[in-house]
Amino acid sequence: MAQSLADLASAGARRTLRFFPESSEAEREELRATARRLLDTHGEKVLTPLRPVERVLWYLASEGRAEDLVEVVRNQRRDPGAFLVKGGRRPRLVLPGLRSLALPERITALERTDLKMTAQLTSVEWRGDDLVWSGYAFVANLPRPSGRLIGRSAVLEHGETGRRVKLRLRRTRNEEATVASGQALHRYDRAGFEVVVPARRLRELAGQGAGQWSLHIGIPGPGGTYEARVRQREVGTAGHNQVRHLADGSRLVVGFAKEGVSITVQQPPAEVESCAVVDGELVLVARVRSDAAAPTAVSVVEGDTRLEGRLTALPGSAGAFRRYRAALSLDRLTADDLPGIKTRQFKVALKGADGRGRPAHLAEGFTTGRHRFAPGRELAVHRDGPGRLVLATRAVRAVVDAMTVTDAGELVLTGAYPSEEAAGKKVILRHGTRFEEKEVPVELADGRFTVRVDPEAAPQVDGPALPLCPGRWYLFFRDADAWDKSGDIPVTLRPEQVGELPLRFRGPRRGSGPQPPDGQPRAFTVDRRNFDRIFIEPERLLAPDEHGTYQQRILREEYFQEQRKLPLRDAVVYLSFGGKQFSDSPRFVYDELVRRGVAVEHIWTQDEGLPEMPPEARVVGWGSRAWYEALARCRYVVVNTPVGDWFVTRPGQRVVQTWHGTPLKKVGKDLLGSPQASPAYIAGLPHSYRQFDFVVSPNAHTTEIMRRAYSIEGEMLESGYPRNDIFHAADRDVRAARVREQLGLPEGKKVVLYAPTWREDQRHASKLYKLDLQIDLAAAQAELGHDHVLLFRKHSSVHGNVPGAGQGFVWDVTRYPDIADLYLVADVLITDYSSALFDFAHSDKPMLFFTYDLEHYRDTLRGLYFDFTTRAPGPLLETSEELVKALRGLDAVEVEYRDKYARFKKDFCEPRDGLATARVVDRMLAGGPHAAASTGG
């Protein structure tokens, strides 16, 4: 593949281009010289492999057109890769908002390869005997806003002969196309399609013999028709093969080949009618067409295990089929099987007289089965999507064979699970990417199980019942005393039931919080992945005209601006950690306003139903029209994180930024020069903080650092954090008792709270931060479990399940609404570089610092503002053993660090009089229509 100019340029040059608006004159000149030299050396052919906008960027860089390059880079930050297309026969690129940008035609000219086409399947269904494919297809940056799509077509193409069969295509509306495009410039809602393959056409395809036909969609565009093969999905009907048997004995596999949608016509001479364990043998019966040569044997292979059973004719076989039988020793088949949860899948083939093996296709009506051959192990006589026989030895599974929904919106799954396997097990519902877990009730009786899931109130392992958050939730059986998920047994669906999916239902009506746009209870879907792994997926709460990058841009640029012209309302909108919590200083401001009886409406932001919210408040969904309306019209806005660069305070509005931590690790501009620094983010800080009437600071240390690091030009109120008033509240002991009761903490045990921060270099494949667990929790339980409990509070950005949670010692309290409540019940805090240490210091209770990666974190990853080794108000510990030992010797720790703790409080905990919330609310209301309530009395 030809190298592009970007490939030839250095990493430094590419970074300068990426952050060109923030670059120095010297960096800009070096970039210009580099781009010019590479073009002079290699010619403009090195621009050809680049994407269209990249060509523009590197061309402008080589010409030294700095002002134009700044505008284009900023344009692309708003919407990477998006542009307008002008011209029918000779299409060219035009950048939105930069139509007057002078560029030579050789740079803006678009080839067909510059306009990528997407064709995505979203569902497969049968209407009677007709096959129906639905999906969407569009050419990137060609939205056709007029909706005229004349000439759009669908064809089936034979993989070997290239013969094409035209199909009827009906245009549909599909908002998912715009959402999936991930861009904000174009709307592809009218890119949906429905393709019907009538039964007559399917019979014609079968009549042409075995072969594979792939589905292609064509779209007219500049220079002709753009065509792409339709892609499969990862899950559901659009991600799994289906088999359809025809009257003439042909099989149609409606599915996928090389991730593309296809119909495969098969006319197998032999098919397996049955396969079951009888008297210690695996007995297989195959039927063979009367006009076909019969296979001679059945071959079963996995690793070093190789079995072959001879096929012998069964008496009485006549008519269209002859029948043959083979028997294999179950003992030999399972001889190399190991206990545990590992699955061994065998390759099954029907061998002919020539010794060649052919797939063991299944006859219509084949019934799957399972045979338990050892404690915890079974032989599964299974099938795959294309309808082939699958044999596997595996852990005995719980298999769902019935799915119902009660009138109250509760999902009920029932199935088979032998009593001896189910005994002592519980059912876990686990999120597919967040790894969050919930324990759901299960009923076990007579080898059957019944699982009931209330998707709006799913119980957590430790904590209150909460709605299922967005994403896929999978079911597992787990030993009640299991330490972690390593022995989990997945709950699967009986293969004969896969045709019943997707199952869509409405959950119970929510008591509070944002409701779906149609006013009905939230919708949920039960579907499958990897053929028979079922999951539950909640519907998004945002309406179609609110969901996705494009619709969010419209709401910001149009709806939000329209609402700003309307009068302000006497209301307060709260935003805590992006709507993911009812917590922190915004919560304490809310409580104070309620206590004072200020005559305002209270509106809390909630992100997809995650946190519990106060029943007295109105709740709006993050990103909804109601949320934008609240931000535009509420007289008061209280937040603890940035809102967004698009937000601008209007006259008469008070916007309070309470922020959420005292900095130990470096932030903002102070990260420049580190791998975590983003010059674009840093350059935008002055604008971001002009949104706020004042920024709350907890202490002088934070005031100095935040003003510099975040380029804060306006007022900073050094009031202390409202959230820390809880340590000085007169009713703190009452609150602590209530929290203990809510969590169910055992009496008489010391409570250890572990609250680490995240590591930027520890990520899952999905790019989400993963849990970097360095404490040996099992060893800690053995040493401390009889008189301690460990409350584990993951950072909100970290995704991973906590081993040992629910076993009595480790409590996963990540989803508990507010960490401030947990501080009250904790006898000791374990943390690392988290700002939790500055808050907890208000308690006067001991702290331990598990800083196993101090040198790496301080010197490479993030950097610290002061020498933590000399100023920490507790010991810095490197190993799990040291940590456990310190917990056993807390009295000695308190004595040793008493003076350091006192100095630490003086440096970082002033003011600490319990009046921070009153000061913030007084300042917020001062000079406004509610100034009369500006009193802490």
C-alpha positions, -999 to +999 in steps of 0.1 A: +000+000+000+013+034-010+026+056+019+009+088+026+024+121+036+011+115+072+030+081+072+062+098+062+060+126+087+073+123+122+051+118+153+061+153+163+049+168+130+016+149+133+011+162+168+017+197+158-009+194+130-034+179+154-029+208+179-020+235+153-042+262+168-022+259+201+012+254+186+041+279+187+055+298+158+086+276+158+064+244+157+044+258+129+074+267+108+089+232+114+056+216+103+056+238+071+091+229+063+085+192+069+054+190+048+070+210+020+101+188+020+081+156+018+060+170-011+091+181-030+108+148-024+079+124-031+055+145-052+018+151-046+011+113-049+017+111-011-015+132-007-036+107-026-039+080+001-050+105+027-086+110+035-101+141+019-099+165+049-064+153+057-053+163+022-065+198+029-047+199+062-014+188+049-017+210+018-023+241+039+005+231+062+029+228+032+018+262+019+023+279+053-013+291+054-015+292+092-047+311+096-066+289+072-051+258+089-063+270+123-098+273+110-099+239+094-084+221+124-110+237+147-137+228+122-127+192+122-125+191+160-162+198+160-170+171+135-140+149+124-141+137+088-173+154+079-177+177+049-201+189+022-200+175-014-206+198-043-208+189-080-225+159-096-201+148-124-170+163-108-176+162-070-154+183-047-151+188-010-164+219+007-159+224+045-190+237+064-185+273+075-155+276+053-170+278+019-148+308+009-116+288+017-095+290-015-082+255-024-069+241-057-092+216-075-066+189-072-069+191-035-107+193-032-115+168-060-132+137-047-127+102-061-152+074-056-128+059-030-131+091-009-169+086-004-171+055+017-204+036+017-220+019+047-246-009+044-257-024+077-283-051+084-304-044+115-329-073+114-339-105+097-375-118+098-399-142+080-433-130+069-449-163+061-424-179+037-410-145+025-376-134+038-373-098+049-340-080+055-340-045+071-312-021+076-297+011+064-272+022+037-256+056+030-226+071+014-206+091+039-211+129+035-239+123+009-270+126+031-295+135+003-315+158+026-343+161+000-351+124+004-349+117-033-333+083-036-344+072-070-322+044-083-315+028-050-313-009-056-307-043-040-292-074-057-281-109-048-248-119-064-236-155-068-202-160-053-188-181-081-207-172-113-212-136-105-248-138-117-270-111-102-307-112-092-324-079-086-346-076-056-374-052-045-362-025-022-384-003-002-370+029+014-377+033+051-370+057+079-342+046+102-328+070+127-302+045+137-283+053+105-276+089+116-267+077+151-243+050+139-226+075+115-211+092+146-210+126+130-230+158+136-231+174+101-254+151+081-287+134+087-292+099+073-326+091+088-340+083+053-313+058+045-333+028+058-342-001+036-364-031+035-356-059+011-381-087+006-371-120-010-404-137-018-408-175-014-410-179-051-376-163-055-361-184-027-373-216-045-357-203-077-324-198-060-326-233-046-335-247-081-302-234-094-282-257-071-258-252-043-240-219-040-238-187-020-255-154-028-245-122-012-267-091-007-255-058-021-271-023-019-266+003-046-270+041-041-268+067-069-242+094-063-216+116-080-201+098-109-224+068-108-237+042-085-220+033-052-224-003-041-215-022-009-221-056+005-245-055+035-227-062+068-239-084+096-244-073+132-228-086+163-260-097+180-296-107+175-312-119+143-290-096+122-259-114+137-268-151+135-274-176+108-308-191+103-318-223+085-349-227+063-358-262+049-376-263+016-400-290+003-375-303-022-350-311+005-328-281-001-316-259+028-313-222+028-288-208+053-298-171+057-268-157+073-233-144+068-200-151+051-170-130+058-192-107+079-214-100+049-251-109+045-258-140+023-281-168+013-263-202+010-282-229-009-273-264+003-284-297-010-267-321+014-269-358+004-270-368+041-284-352+072-284-362+109-319-370+122-311-377+158-282-380+182-286-391+218-269-411+246-282-447+249-268-472+273-234-456+275-231-449+238-237-419+216-260-431+190-264-411+158-290-417+130-285-402+096-307-402+066-293-403+031-311-394-002-319-425-022-300-412-052-269-403-032-238-422-021-241-430+016-214-419+041-195-447+057-186-433+091-190-405+116-158-387+127-156-368+160-123-349+167-110-325+193-073-322+199-059-357+205-093-372+210-103-389+177-133-412+174-148-428+144-181-448+143-191-469+113-225-461+098-246-493+092-279-494+073-310-496+093-336-522+082-368-509+066-352-478+051-371-471+018-386-442-001-368-409-005-343-416+022-322-445+035-312-444+072-279-454+088-268-457+124-235-452+142-225-456+178-196-441+197-183-449+232-193-422+256-164-432+279-139-428+251-154-395+240-151-380+275-119-398+286-097-367+283-123-343+297-112-322+327-134-310+356-142-273+358-159-249+334-138-253+302-157-263+271-143-288+246-161-286+213-157-315+189-157-313+151-182-337+137-181-349+101-198-376+079-170-394+060-175-409+026-159-439+009-132-415-003-123-407+033-133-370+029-153-355+057-184-334+051-204-312+076-229-331+097-260-311+086-291-315+107-324-326+094-355-305+100-370-313+134-337-324+150-339-322+188-309-311+209-301-327+242-277-329+272-263-359+291-246-355+325-216-379+325-197-367+356-202-343+385-205-308+371-199-320+335-223-327+306-222-337+269-242-312+249-257-325+217-261-291+202-265-272+169-249-240+155-265-213+134-260-229+100-277-260+113-247-283+118-243-309+146-221-297+175-209-319+203-193-304+233-183-314+268-188-286+292-199-275+327-236-284+332-255-254+322-288-238+331-308-237+299-338-214+295-367-230+277-395-205+285-396-167+286-426-147+298-434-112+310-459-105+338-485-078+337-464-058+361-435-058+336-413-084+353-393-108+331-396-144+341-371-169+327-376-206+334-355-236+324-338-268+333-308-272+357-302-304+376-309-300+413-275-314+423-258-287+402-281-258+412-278-265+449-259-237+467-258-214+437-271-179+431-278-160+399-257-130+388-267-104+362-235-089+348-230-059+325-211-068+294-186-039+294-189-022+328-188-056+346-212-043+372-231-071+389-265-076+404-278-106+423-313-115+411-338-139+429-340-175+417-363-203+426-350-239+424-372-270+425-371-305+409-343-297+384-360-265+373-351-229+379-371-196+377-354-163+375-374-131+380-359-098+368-374-064+376-354-043+352-363-011+370-353-023+405-325-049+401-308-055+435-271-049+438-248-073+456-243-045+482-266-016+480-301-005+469-320-018+440-315+003+409-327+003+373-306-016+347-282+009+331-278+009+293-259-020+277-262-058+277-267-077+309-258-114+309-270-141+333-248-165+352-251-191+380-224-188+406-216-208+438-229-189+467-195-189+484-175-183+452-148-156+456-150-142+420-165-148+386-139-174+375-163-203+380-194-187+366-217-209+345-235-189+317-272-192+313-281-201+277-312-205+257-324-239+244-316-239+206-352-247+198-362-214+213-338-190+195-366-182+170-386-166+198-360-138+200-359-108+201-384-106+229-394-070+235-414-059+266-422-029+288-408-029+323-426-016+354-435+021+354-407+041+371-416+059+403-394+089+395-369+100+370-372+107+333-397+086+314-394+073+278-405+098+252-438+080+245-448+083+281-449+045+285-427+024+308-392+019+295-388-009+269-363-038+272-352-064+248-341-100+254-318-112+226-288-134+220-251-134+212-228-163+202-259-182+191-275-190+225-261-166+251-291-145+261-289-109+274-313-082+286-308-047+271-327-016+282-340+009+256-324+043+257-344+070+274-337+097+249-362+102+221-352+096+184-348+134+180-325+136+210-302+106+204-269+107+187-242+132+178-263+149+151-294+154+172-274+166+201-258+193+179-293+204+167-305+206+203-274+227+213-274+250+183-311+255+178-333+243+206-311+255+234-307+289+217-344+293+212-350+285+249-325+311+260-348+338+245-376+328+269-379+342+304-359+327+332-378+305+356-373+304+394-357+270+393-324+253+401-309+226+378-283+203+394-256+183+376-234+160+396-207+140+378-226+143+345-259+131+359-244+098+372-249+106+409-272+124+434-242+134+454-214+157+463-216+195+468-246+199+445-266+176+468-257+197+499-266+229+481-300+213+473-305+202+509-297+237+521-321+254+497-349+229+507-341+236+544-344+273+539-377+269+520-364+289+490-393+292+465-377+275+435-383+243+416-356+217+419-345+199+388-319+171+389-300+157+359-300+119+356-280+099+331-300+070+318-316+062+351-284+054+370-286+072+403-314+074+429-329+109+429-350+128+456-387+121+450-395+158+457-374+170+427-382+169+390-357+147+371-346+153+335-325+130+314-290+141+304-291+153+268-329+154+266-348+184+254-360+190+289-324+191+301-314+217+275-346+237+284-336+236+321-300+248+314-314+276+292-341+288+315-333+279+351-323+310+372-297+289+390-274+261+377-253+241+402-227+217+388-195+200+399-180+193+365-178+213+332-211+215+313-197+219+278-181+245+256-214+253+240-230+265+273-230+302+279-244+319+310-273+342+301-280+376+319-297+371+352-286+335+355-263+323+383-241+293+375-222+278+404-192+255+398-187+236+431-159+214+416-151+181+432-116+177+447-084+191+461-056+185+437-028+162+446-022+149+411-015+175+385-044+190+365-052+213+336-022+234+323+001+218+348-001+186+328+017+202+298+046+181+288+031+148+301+014+121+281-020+132+296-018+167+283-042+179+256-032+214+243-067+218+228-084+211+261-060+234+279-065+262+254-103+260+259-101+263+297-105+301+299-138+299+280-150+269+300-146+287+333-161+320+320-194+300+322-194+302+359-203+331+382-180+317+408-160+286+414-160+270+449-126+262+465-121+241+496-088+257+507-060+281+498-040+253+482-068+246+457-075+283+450-039+289+439-036+258+418-070+259+401-067+296+392-035+289+374-041+253+361-077+260+348-071+296+337-098+309+360-103+346+355-134+351+376-143+348+412-132+319+434-151+315+466-128+299+492-157+287+513-148+251+518-166+223+500-203+220+509-199+182+508-175+183+537-200+200+560-212+164+567-182+159+590-192+188+612-230+183+611-247+179+645-266+149+633-236+131+617-239+102+642-276+098+633-268+098+596-240+073+601-264+049+619-289+053+590-262+045+564-251+014+584-287+002+584-292+008+547-260-011+539-267-038+564-233-036+580-227-060+609-225-045+643-192-046+662-169-048+631-145-021+621-153-005+588-125+000+563-132+022+532-110+016+502-114+044+476-086+044+450-083+067+419-080+054+383-048+047+363-048+063+328-026+035+315-048+007+328-076+001+302-098-027+289-098-034+251-129-012+250-107+017+262-126+019+295-104+022+326-100-012+343-097-021+379-060-022+389-065-044+420-033-050+439-047-059+473-048-096+480-085-096+492-085-133+500-055-129+523-070-098+538-102-116+545-084-145+562-066-120+585-092-094+591-126-110+582-137-119+617-137-083+630-135-060+598-155-053+567-140-037+536-161-012+517-147-011+481-155+021+463-143+021+427-137+054+409-167+062+387-145+059+356-133+024+365-150-008+352-145-042+367-161-065+392-147-067+428-137-102+438-152-115+471-181-090+471-211-104+488-191-129+509-193-109+541-159-092+542-157-073+509-187-049+501-188-033+466-203+001+474-195+017+441-231+024+433-239+038+467-252+073+458-227+095+478-193+087+491-198+113+518-222+090+536-196+062+535-170+085+551-193+087+582-194+049+587-157+043+579-133+039+608-103+041+585-097+051+548-074+034+524-067+054+493-038+064+471-037+097+451-074+103+452-087+137+465-108+116+489-078+119+514-084+157+517-121+152+524-116+124+549-090+144+568-120+164+582-130+133+601-098+130+622-099+093+615-068+074+604-058+070+567-035+045+550-020+051+515-016+021+492+009+036+468+023+005+452+031+025+420+042+058+435+073+063+414+055+055+381+025+076+390+045+106+402+073+106+377+057+093+345+020+090+345+005+120+362+028+140+385+021+154+420+019+189+434+040+182+465+062+156+481+037+131+492+063+110+510+069+138+535+034+153+539+011+124+538-010+121+570-005+084+572+019+056+560+027+050+524+025+012+519+037-008+489+024-043+494-008-060+504+009-076+534+021-042+547-015-028+543-030-057+563-004-052+590-011-015+592-048-022+596-040-044+626-019-017+641-040+014+636-034+027+671+003+029+665-003+046+631-024+073+647+002+080+673+031+081+648+012+104+623-006+127+648+016+157+641+016+152+604-022+148+604-026+181+623-003+200+598-022+184+569-055+196+582-041+231+587-028+232+552-058+216+534-089+216+556-095+253+562-122+265+565-137+235+584-165+250+604-194+232+588-207+264+572-194+259+536-228+252+522-243+283+538-216+304+523-221+290+488-259+294+489-256+329+503-233+339+475-255+322+449-287+340+460-271+374+468-284+403+446-311+382+430-349+377+435-343+352+463-318+373+482-341+374+513-332+337+518-295+345+518-289+336+554-273+307+570-296+310+600 
